[in-house]
Amino acid sequence: MIALAICFVLNFVLIYRGLSKGIEKFCLFAMPLLVVCALVVLGRVLTLGTPDPAQPDLNVLNGLGYMWNPKTTDGSFMQSLMNGQMWLEATGQQIFFSLSVGFGIIITYASYLKKDDDVALSSLTSNAGNEFCEVALGGLITIPAAFIFLGTAGVAGQGTFDLGFKVLPQVFETMPGGRVVGTLFFFLLFLAAVTSSLSMLQPAIALLEEGLGLGRKASVAMLGFITLVGSLFVVFFSKNLMALDTMDFWVGTLCIFLLATFQTILFGWGLGIDKGMEEINRGASIPVPRLVGYVLKYVAPIYLITIFVVWLYQQITAEKGNYFKALANEQVAQLSVGFILVVAVLFMLFIAQSVKRWEKLERQEQEAKR
């Protein structure tokens, strides 16, 4: 509870300070420090060699092989490719969530750009930096380390949360210098979490300030109250992480996936690739190939809709691991989804009121010009 309180206060102090004095200044130091910590931990993991001579197969090279080599001998690789849940989570959680696509974050930050700012190069560096930190640093730390000390059984079937907070502490406990390495690892997770939570709070603050016309103090206070209620809800229903898992899936995976699909269709078929590509290439240091426009218009929507249909079919026909059955049978899951709907309705009312206010301001500006 103390750690949660510290994170909560830190987030809203930085949000209150604004974009340049709060979020930008924190990220300016936090992101390089995160990479340095990750490189130190990665260096220690890659130099572990074979810690247990009695188990020569559990070494760094085999750990890297377990991470990168497709498993085709028993058909598990093809079975994974046919798993709609895997594709949904890989797209929703690992791509859209990590890159802040699908729930307004990128759109909010884009609204602060000037007309001729370089969107293409900024997007490329953001994507490359994110995937480098997640795959080349995070993945190379967690999976080989867990494989070396716990074997295949200690890694297989483990999700991101289980790997980070259940498996890796066991690894650090048995690793030479594990306490120092573990401290650095969880410190970099802390930095990554704060930078992510700040980016997610900013769109709501922008809505309250620019949409409802509230001051900074009132906006931070209102959003802080809503966030506090949600945090305490998750803490109160923390048994088996049911509330956290439910919110994480329905908001952090499925809703983001559906919203990103809608945005993709809106770009390709609403805005149109001609106008869209013109906007992307304006002020760009690197030209974006026109092929990207056709991928966004045709390939991406078909890919995303196919994944959703396959996932929906597998969920309906599955006997175990069915999110719909869990929602029907678990009271905490029902309460969690209910809480999500209440917050969604609340922000829809905020948006409706913001639209009225913007229309009124626009009418006043037009009358003033006359």
C-alpha positions in Angstrom: 0.0 0.0 0.0 2.9 2.3 0.7 4.5 1.6 -2.6 1.1 2.1 -4.4 0.7 5.5 -2.6 4.2 6.6 -3.6 3.5 5.7 -7.3 0.1 7.4 -7.2 1.5 10.7 -5.7 4.5 10.7 -8.1 2.2 10.3 -11.1 -0.1 13.2 -10.2 2.7 15.5 -9.1 4.3 15.1 -12.5 0.9 15.4 -14.3 0.2 18.6 -12.3 3.5 20.1 -13.4 2.4 19.7 -17.1 3.9 18.4 -20.2 7.3 20.2 -20.3 8.0 20.6 -16.6 6.5 17.2 -15.6 6.3 14.4 -18.1 9.0 15.6 -20.5 11.5 16.4 -17.7 10.9 13.0 -16.0 11.2 11.0 -19.2 14.3 13.0 -20.2 16.2 11.3 -17.3 14.1 8.1 -16.7 14.3 6.7 -20.2 18.2 6.8 -20.5 18.4 5.5 -17.0 16.0 2.7 -17.9 18.2 1.6 -20.8 21.4 1.8 -18.7 19.8 -0.4 -16.0 18.6 -2.9 -18.6 22.0 -3.1 -20.3 23.7 -3.9 -16.9 21.1 -6.6 -16.1 21.4 -8.0 -19.6 25.2 -8.1 -19.4 24.9 -10.2 -16.2 22.4 -12.6 -17.7 24.4 -13.2 -20.9 27.5 -14.0 -18.8 25.9 -16.6 -16.6 27.2 -19.4 -18.8 26.2 -22.8 -17.2 25.5 -22.1 -13.5 24.8 -25.8 -12.7 27.4 -28.2 -14.2 25.0 -31.1 -13.4 22.6 -29.7 -15.9 24.7 -28.7 -18.9 21.7 -28.1 -21.1 20.6 -25.2 -19.0 22.9 -22.6 -20.3 22.7 -19.2 -21.9 22.9 -20.3 -25.5 20.0 -22.8 -25.0 18.1 -20.1 -23.2 18.4 -17.8 -26.2 17.5 -20.7 -28.5 14.4 -21.4 -26.4 13.4 -17.7 -27.0 14.1 -17.4 -30.7 13.8 -20.9 -32.3 10.3 -21.9 -33.6 9.2 -25.2 -31.9 8.2 -27.4 -34.9 9.1 -30.9 -33.7 5.9 -31.5 -31.8 3.6 -29.3 -33.8 3.4 -26.7 -31.0 4.7 -23.9 -33.2 1.8 -24.4 -35.8 -0.6 -24.9 -32.9 0.5 -21.5 -31.5 0.0 -19.8 -34.9 -3.6 -21.1 -35.0 -4.3 -19.6 -31.5 -6.5 -16.5 -31.9 -5.9 -15.5 -28.3 -2.1 -15.4 -28.9 -2.5 -13.1 -31.9 -5.0 -10.9 -30.1 -2.7 -10.4 -27.1 0.4 -10.0 -29.3 -1.4 -7.3 -31.3 -3.5 -5.6 -28.6 -1.2 -5.8 -25.5 2.3 -6.0 -27.0 1.8 -3.6 -30.0 -1.1 -1.3 -29.5 -0.8 -0.9 -25.8 3.0 -0.6 -25.8 2.9 2.0 -28.6 0.0 3.9 -27.1 -2.2 3.2 -30.2 -5.9 2.6 -29.8 -6.8 4.6 -26.8 -6.1 8.2 -27.6 -2.6 8.7 -26.3 -0.9 9.2 -29.6 -3.7 11.3 -30.9 -3.5 13.5 -27.8 0.3 14.1 -28.1 -0.1 14.6 -31.9 -2.4 17.5 -31.2 0.5 19.4 -29.7 2.6 19.1 -33.0 3.0 21.8 -35.5 1.8 21.4 -39.0 5.2 20.6 -40.5 6.7 18.5 -37.7 8.3 15.3 -38.8 5.7 12.6 -38.0 7.4 9.9 -40.1 10.8 10.0 -38.4 9.3 10.5 -34.9 7.1 7.4 -35.5 10.0 5.3 -36.7 12.3 6.2 -33.8 9.5 5.6 -31.2 8.6 2.2 -32.7 12.2 1.1 -33.0 13.1 2.3 -29.5 10.1 0.7 -27.9 10.6 -2.7 -29.6 14.4 -2.6 -28.8 13.6 -2.1 -25.1 10.9 -4.7 -25.0 12.4 -7.5 -27.2 16.1 -6.9 -27.3 16.4 -5.9 -23.6 13.3 -7.1 -21.8 12.9 -10.4 -23.6 16.6 -11.2 -23.5 16.7 -10.7 -19.8 13.6 -12.5 -18.7 13.3 -15.6 -20.8 17.0 -16.9 -20.9 17.4 -16.1 -17.2 14.3 -18.1 -16.3 15.3 -20.9 -18.6 18.8 -21.2 -17.1 17.7 -21.6 -13.5 14.2 -23.1 -13.9 14.3 -25.0 -17.2 11.6 -25.2 -19.8 8.9 -25.9 -17.2 9.7 -22.6 -15.5 9.1 -20.6 -18.6 6.5 -22.4 -20.7 3.0 -20.9 -20.4 4.1 -18.0 -18.2 2.6 -14.6 -19.0 4.4 -11.3 -18.7 3.2 -10.7 -15.1 4.1 -14.2 -13.9 7.5 -14.0 -15.5 8.3 -10.6 -14.1 6.9 -11.0 -10.6 6.8 -14.7 -9.8 9.5 -16.5 -11.9 12.3 -13.9 -12.0 12.4 -13.3 -8.2 13.2 -17.0 -7.9 15.9 -16.6 -10.5 17.5 -13.6 -8.8 17.5 -15.5 -5.5 19.7 -18.2 -7.0 21.8 -16.1 -9.3 25.3 -14.9 -8.3 24.9 -11.2 -7.5 21.1 -11.7 -7.8 20.1 -9.1 -5.2 21.9 -6.3 -7.1 20.6 -7.5 -10.5 17.1 -7.9 -9.1 17.1 -4.5 -7.6 18.2 -2.9 -10.9 15.6 -5.0 -12.9 12.7 -4.0 -10.7 13.9 -0.4 -10.7 13.8 -0.3 -14.5 10.3 -1.8 -14.4 9.3 1.0 -12.0 10.6 3.6 -14.4 8.9 2.0 -17.4 5.6 1.8 -15.4 5.7 5.4 -14.4 6.4 6.6 -17.9 3.6 4.5 -19.2 1.1 5.6 -16.6 1.9 9.3 -17.2 1.3 8.8 -20.9 -2.1 7.3 -20.1 -3.2 10.0 -17.7 -2.4 12.9 -20.1 -5.3 12.4 -22.6 -7.8 12.5 -19.7 -6.2 15.6 -18.3 -6.3 17.2 -21.7 -10.0 16.4 -22.0 -10.8 17.9 -18.7 -8.8 21.0 -19.3 -9.5 21.7 -22.9 -12.9 20.1 -23.2 -14.6 21.0 -19.9 -12.6 24.1 -19.4 -11.4 23.1 -15.9 -8.2 24.5 -14.3 -5.2 22.4 -13.7 -5.9 21.8 -10.0 -9.5 20.8 -10.6 -8.6 18.5 -13.5 -5.9 16.7 -11.5 -8.2 16.4 -8.5 -11.0 15.0 -10.5 -8.9 12.5 -12.4 -7.0 11.7 -9.2 -10.3 10.8 -7.5 -11.4 8.5 -10.4 -8.0 6.8 -10.5 -7.9 6.3 -6.8 -11.3 4.7 -6.8 -10.2 2.3 -9.5 -6.9 1.5 -7.8 -8.7 0.8 -4.5 -11.2 -1.4 -6.4 -8.4 -3.5 -7.8 -6.6 -3.7 -4.4 -9.8 -4.7 -2.6 -10.6 -7.5 -5.1 -6.9 -8.6 -5.3 -7.5 -12.3 -4.6 -6.2 -14.3 -7.6 -5.7 -11.0 -9.4 -9.2 -11.4 -10.7 -10.1 -7.7 -10.9 -6.7 -6.7 -12.3 -6.7 -9.5 -15.0 -10.3 -8.7 -16.0 -9.6 -5.0 -16.4 -6.3 -5.7 -18.1 -7.9 -8.0 -20.7 -11.2 -6.1 -21.5 -9.5 -2.7 -21.5 -5.8 -3.3 -22.0 -6.2 -5.9 -24.8 -9.6 -6.3 -26.3 -10.9 -2.7 -26.3 -7.6 -1.3 -27.4 -7.6 -3.9 -30.2 -11.1 -2.9 -31.4 -10.4 0.8 -31.2 -7.2 0.5 -33.1 -9.0 -1.5 -35.7 -11.6 1.3 -36.0 -8.8 3.9 -36.3 -7.1 1.9 -39.0 -10.4 1.7 -41.0 -11.0 5.4 -40.3 -7.6 6.3 -41.7 -7.8 4.2 -44.8 -11.5 4.6 -45.7 -12.6 7.8 -43.9 -9.6 10.2 -44.2 -8.4 8.3 -47.3 -4.8 7.2 -48.1 -4.2 10.1 -50.5 -4.8 12.7 -47.8 -3.3 10.5 -45.1 0.0 9.9 -46.9 0.2 13.6 -47.7 -0.1 14.4 -44.0 2.5 11.8 -43.1 5.0 13.0 -45.6 4.6 16.7 -44.9 7.9 17.8 -43.2 9.2 14.2 -43.2 13.0 13.7 -43.3 12.4 10.2 -44.7 9.7 9.5 -47.4 7.1 7.0 -46.4 6.5 4.6 -49.3 3.0 4.7 -50.8 2.8 1.0 -50.2 2.3 1.8 -46.5 -1.0 3.5 -47.4 -2.3 0.4 -49.2 -1.3 -1.8 -46.3 -3.2 0.5 -43.9 -6.2 0.5 -46.1 -6.5 -3.1 -47.1 -4.1 -5.5 -45.4 -4.3 -4.1 -41.8 -8.1 -4.1 -41.5 -8.4 -7.6 -43.0 -5.7 -8.9 -40.7 -7.2 -7.3 -37.6 -10.8 -8.3 -38.4 -9.7 -11.9 -39.1 -7.9 -12.1 -35.8 -11.0 -10.9 -33.9 -13.3 -13.3 -35.7 -11.0 -16.3 -35.1 -10.6 -15.3 -31.4 -14.3 -14.8 -31.0 -15.0 -18.3 -32.5 -12.4 -20.0 -30.4 -13.8 -18.3 -27.2 -17.3 -19.4 -28.0 -16.3 -23.0 -28.7 -13.7 -23.3 -25.9 -14.4 -25.2 -22.7 -11.6 -23.7 -20.7 -10.0 -20.2 -20.6 -13.2 -18.7 -21.9 -13.5 -15.0 -21.0 -17.2 -15.0 -21.6 -17.8 -17.9 -19.3 -15.6 -16.4 -16.7 -17.6 -13.2 -16.9 -20.8 -15.1 -16.5 -19.6 -17.1 -13.5 -17.3 -14.8 -11.6 -18.8 -12.1 -9.5 -15.6 -10.1 -9.3 -15.3 -10.2 -13.1 -18.8 -8.9 -13.4 -18.1 -6.1 -10.9 -14.9 -5.2 -12.8 -16.6 -5.0 -16.2 -19.4 -3.0 -14.5 -16.8 -0.5 -13.1 -15.3 -0.2 -16.6 -18.7 0.6 -18.1 -19.4 3.2 -15.4 -16.1 5.0 -16.1 -16.7 4.7 -19.9 -20.2 6.3 -19.5 -18.7 9.0 -17.3 -16.1 10.0 -19.9 -18.7 9.8 -22.7 -20.7 12.4 -20.8 -17.5 14.5 -20.4 -16.9 14.2 -24.2 -20.5 15.2 -25.0 -20.2 18.2 -22.8 -16.8 19.1 -24.3 -18.3 18.9 -27.8 -21.1 21.4 -26.8 -18.5 23.7 -25.3 -16.3 23.6 -28.4 -19.2 24.2 -30.7 -20.2 27.2 -28.5 -16.7 28.6 -28.6 -16.6 28.1 -32.4 -19.8 30.0 -32.8 -18.5 32.9 -30.7 -15.3 33.1 -32.8 -17.3 33.2 -36.0 -19.6 35.9 -34.6 -16.5 37.9 -33.5 -15.0 37.7 -37.0 -18.2 39.2 -38.5 
